[in-house]
Amino acid sequence: MIARRARYGFIVSMVVLAGCSGGNAGTVDKTTAAPPPTAPAATPQAQALLPGMPPPLSPTDVYAGTRELSPAVADHLPRVYVPNSESNTITVIDPATFQVVDTYPAGGREPQHVVPSYDMQMLYANNDLPIGSGSLLPIDPRTGKPGEPIPVRDPYNMYFTPDGKYALVVAEADRSLDLYDPHTWQKLHDIAVPDCPGVNHMDFTADGRSALVSCEFSGRMAVIDIANLALVRMIDLPDGRSGKPQDVKLSPDGRTFYVADMVANGIYVFDAQTFENTGFVPTGGGTHGLYITRDSKAMLITNRHEGSISVWDFATNQLVRKWPIPGGGSPDMGNLSADGSVFWVSGRHHGEVYAIDIVNWTLLARIPVGKGCHGLTIWPQPGRYSTGHTGVMR
């Protein structure tokens, strides 16, 4: 996979240009462009970083550290790990052959996401049932094999604070963000979010000091002070309680948050400094997952209900492509291959995984897995450290 590193810029340039010129995926009307933030936000290095957080490699790109594989993952197997939330299993795929090479019990009920640790030395499948209990299944990325489950209460999703100090367990049923020692798994703190039913996804500001968190079952967002471990404020989305916000992603320049909403069928735009909602862009039915391309030029958006992938171009601030999965599907969560050329994504309602060539926009494989396949990750990922979810690297 690494032999194609030199093609990062070329790969995504092709994605953007193809979308702008129309073609097989269909052109997108420029009226879908989002308005700019109401006030300019500070660049990553213009603010004091969260103490202990590695400084960004670029003042204009928080993902500049995700171009190369770290020596720390040199002996890790290239594998795709798929949590099947209705089958209670983990499916392991060889990305070179598109073949399933292993399937094993998740070590608990309803595995939701496979999350790389902050130091990139372990993967954790999050089992969030039974309610009031739950566990993490550690998976050794050198062998692809699981270890003994670790008791952790209600881990629907998991992130790591940008300083690496805490594993931040998203306890959805408890309406809490629980902070654990990421090595001993002793619970140290918690941040109650009582007005955030369905707390599930988040991303951090460029300075690592704050996070924007989605509340799936209340149409709201929560702003968290990471430096002081406190809830700062709640934000009502324009659609109110009918909204269903999902994935959250910071723009490469650190100025904007994008929030996918499955009911609104698009992405909300937030100023990353003021946390004000500055716009909305319709993308497709069941907007769910957000993924920055390897060269930070574009963002892939999964539209789960209609079975399509949209592409957002950061340079022009607009949608430039919508690509329907041939034969239909339900693209949910995933990640890009190490070289950035293949998008791996679960088909939540179809029990399958899609491998999509985003250079030529072709479906390379449709791989049967378990029922309710959800937050898969492809590993290893380029980057210096992981902030969690399905491999959000910086």
N, C-alpha and C positions, 0 to 999 in steps of 0.2 A: 504493500500500500504506500510505503514511503517514497517509492520511486517517482510518484506523481506529484510530489510537493511543489515542484517548480510550476505546476500548472494551476495552482490555486486561483490566481487572478484570472487566468484564461477561462477556467471552468465557470466562475460566476459571471464573468463578462458575457459569456455565451448565453447564460440564463437570462440576464437582463435584456440583452439586445434582441434575443428571440422573442421575448414578451413584447417589447416595444414595437416590433415589426409585424405583430400578428401571428399568422401561421396556424399550426395545428392546435395550439392550446387556446386560441381565441384572444383577440385584443380586449383591453379593459378601458372603459371610458375614463378620461382624465378627470371627470367630476368626482371620482373616488379619492382624489388627493386630499390629505388631511391638512387642516390649517396649521400654521406654525405655532409653537408655544406662545402664550401671551407675553411672556417676559423671557429674555435669554437666561439660561441656566449657566452656572459656573462649570468650567471644564474640570475633569477629575483632579488635576494637580493644583487647582485654585482653591481647594478646600483642604482642611486638615483631615488626614486619613484616620480611620479607626486604628488605634494603637495596635501594633503587631501585624497589621495587614501588609502583605507585599505591595510595594508601590506599583502602579500601572507602568507598563513599558512605554506607553505613548500617552500624551496628554489629550489626544483626540480619539483614542480607540481602547476601550476597556478590554477588548478581546485580542489585543495585539500579542498576548502571550500564548495564544492558541494555534500558532502556526506550526509548531514543531512538537514531536513526541519527546517527553522527558526521558532521560536515562533511567529514571525511577520505574518506568514501565517497560523497559527493554526486554524483560523475560516474561511478559504477560502474553497469554494466548489471544490471538484475534478471534473474538467470539461475540455473538449476539445473545443476550440474556432476556428472555421473555417471561414476565409473570402472568400466569393465567388465573385471573381472579375468581372464575367460576369453577375451575378444575382443581384449584389449590396445588398447582404444580409450577415448576420453572422449566421452560424449554430452552435448550442451548443449540444455537445454529452456527455452523462454520460459514463465515461470510464469503470465503473463497469459492466454496462449492454449492452454496445455498441449500445445504443438507442439514437436517436435524441430526445432531451427534449425541444428544443426551436429553433425558427428561427425568426430573426427580421431584419428590414432594417438597413443597415450599416451607415445611417446618411449622406451618400454622394455617390459618384460614384467611382467605381472600387476600392474596398477595397483590399489591397495587403497583409498586414501582421498584425497579432495581437501581440503587443509588450508589455511585462511587464515593468512597470516603475522601475527606479533605486531602489526605496525603497520598491518595490514589493507590493504596496498598491493599484495599479490600472493597468488595461490593456487598451491599446489603439489600436483600429483598424485604420489603415492608409488609408484614401480615397484620392487618388492623382488626381482625376478629379473633375471638369473641369480644363484644363490647365490654370494656372494663379490663381487658387483658391485651394480648397481642405479643408480637415478637419480631425480631430481626433475624433473618437467615443470612449468616456470613458466607460469602462465596469467594474462594481463593482465585484471583484472576490468573495465577500462574498455571493452575491445573483445571480451572472451570468447575471444581467440585465444591459442594457445600460443607459447612461445619455444623456445630451444634447451635440450635436457635438460642438467641439472647432475649430474655424477657424484657420487653419495653411496652409500656402502656399505650395502646391506641395509635400505632404509627401508620397513619394513612399515607403520609409523605415525609420526606426528611431532607433537610438542608444543613449546611455548615456555615457558621458565621465566617466572614472573610478573613478574620484573624486566626481561624482554626481552633479557637478556644472551646467552642461548643458545637455539639451535634444538636440541631434544632428540629425536634420531632413535631410534626404537625398532627396534633391529637384532635382529629376532626370531631368525633363524638363528644369529647370533653370540652370543646371550644377553648382550646388552650394551645400555646406554643411552649413545649417542654424542652428545657435545655439540659443536656447530658454531657458528662465527660466522654469524649469520643473514643477513649481507650478503655476505661474501666466500666463504662455504661452505668455509672452512678448518676442519678438525677440530682441536679444542683439548683436549678431555678425553674420557674414557669412564668409565663406571661398570659394572664387570662384575657380572652377575647369573647366575652359573653354575648355581645351583640353581633357576632360573626358566625352564624350557623353555616356549617359546611366549609369551614376554613380549610384551604387546600393547597394553593400555589403561591409563590412569591418570587421576587427578585430584589437584589440589593442595589442601593445607589452606588455611584462610581467611587465614592469615598468610603463605602462600607458601613457608614454610620446609621443608615436607615434602611427599611425594607417596605415595599408595597405588597400587601397580602390580599388575595381574593377570598370572598365569602360566597361560596357557590349557591347556597340555599336562601340568601337574603338580598341579592342584588346590591351588595355593598363591598367596599374595600376598606382595609385597615392599614394605617400607617404605624410602623413599629420603630421605636428608637432602639437600635441595636447596641449603641454605646452604653445606654443606661437601662436596658432590658425593660422597656415600658411601652404600653400602648399610648400613642399620641393622639390619634383622632380616628373617627369613622367617616367614610365618604359614601353618600348615596349615589348610585349610578342613575343616569337620566331615566332608565326604564323602571327604576324602583325595584320593588320586591319581585317583579316578574323577570328580572334579569338573572343570568346564571354565569357569572364570571369564572374563567378557568385559568389558563396559563398566563403568566406575567413575564415580560422580558424587557430589559433595559436596552436602549439603542447603543450602538458602538460609541457614539460621542458622549454618552452619559447624560444627555439632556432630556430624554423622553422615555417614559414607560409605555409599553403597549400591553393591553389586557384583552384577551380573547373572551368572547361571550357567546355561549351556545344558543341562547334564546334570541339575543339581538342579532345574531348571525354576522358578526363582524368584530372589529377591534376598536376599543376605546383608546384614546390618546391622552396621556397625562404628562404634565410638566414635572420633571424629576426633581426640581428644586422646591416648587410650591405645592406639588401634589394636586394641582387643579386640573380638572378634566377640560381639555382644550379641543376635543373633536371626536368624531366617530367615523369609521370607514367600513361599509358593508363588504364582506369578503365571500360569503357563501353560507349555506345551511349548516348549522352546528359547529361554528368556529371553536376550535379547541386548543391546539398546540402551536407554539411559536419557537422557531429555530433559526439562529443567525448562521449565515453561510461562512465558510472557512476564511474568506478574505474580508469579512465584515461589510460587504457591499449590499447584501440583501437579506431578507427574512422569509423563511418558508412558513406558511400558515396552513394548518390542516382544517378542513371543513368536513367534520365527521358525518353529518347527516346526509350530505349530498355526494360524498365520495370524491372530493377534489382537493387539490393543493393550489393555494394562491401564493404569489411572490410579490413581496413589498420591496421596492427599490429605495434605499436610503438617500441616494444622490438626488433623485427627482421628487422624493416624498410622495410616492404614489404606487398603486398596484400596477404591475406590468404584465402579469400572466395569471391565468387560471387553467390548471391542467386536470381534467377528469381522469380518474383511474380507469383504465380500460376494463370493461366488464363490471364496473361498480366496486364499491367497497365502503369501509368506515374508518378512514385514517384517524388515528387517535394521538398517541405519544410515541416518540422515538428519538433518533439522533442521526447525525451524519457520519459517514465513514471517515477514517483518519485523514484521507487525502481530500475529503470534501466533495467527492464526485457522486456518491450514492447516499440517498436518504432512505434509512430503514425506519419503518413505522408500523405499528400494530393496527390490525383491522378489528376493532373492538367487538363489533357485532357479527363478525364473519369467521372468527376463530382462525385467523391467518395473519401472516406478516408480509408486507410489501417491501421489495427492494427496488428503488426507483432511481434510475440514472438521470441526474439533473443536468448533465451536459447535453444529452440528446433528447431528454424527456421521453424515456421509454421505460416500460415496466420490465425489469430484468427477471423477477421471480415473484411468485405468489406461493407462500410456504405455509401449509397447514400446521397449526399449533393447537393449544388448548382453548377451552371456552373462556370468553371474557378477557382475552389478552389485552394488556393495558400498558403500563409505563416501561417499555423495553429500553435497554441501553445497548449500544455497540461499544465494545471496549477492545483495546485501549483508545483513549481520546488524547489529542494534543492539548497541552496546557501545563501550567505550573502548579495549580491546585484546583480542587473541585468545590463548588458551592452547593453541590447536591443535585436533587431531582434526578433526571435521567442522564446526567453528565453535563451540567452547566459549568464550563471551565473558564478560568481567567489566568 
